[in-house]
């Protein structure tokens, strides 16, 4: 991956069919990456929202404890 290949310098085991298959696989992967990126962003936003809720809940509970001590 990440290397350009020269058809004239292909290894003995490589064929045009193998390169075509690999190219098709890489193209599909490139199409999948934006979807995976979007899903990860959505998960991150959900986690941040949960964290904000937890922080607010903790702050509320700390305030209640302080009120009870007084």
Protein Blocks (a to p, Z undefined) as FASTA:
>chain_A
ZZacdfklccfkbcfklmmmmmmmmmmmmmmmmmmmmmmmmmmmmmmmmmmmmmmmmmmm
mmmmmmmmZZ
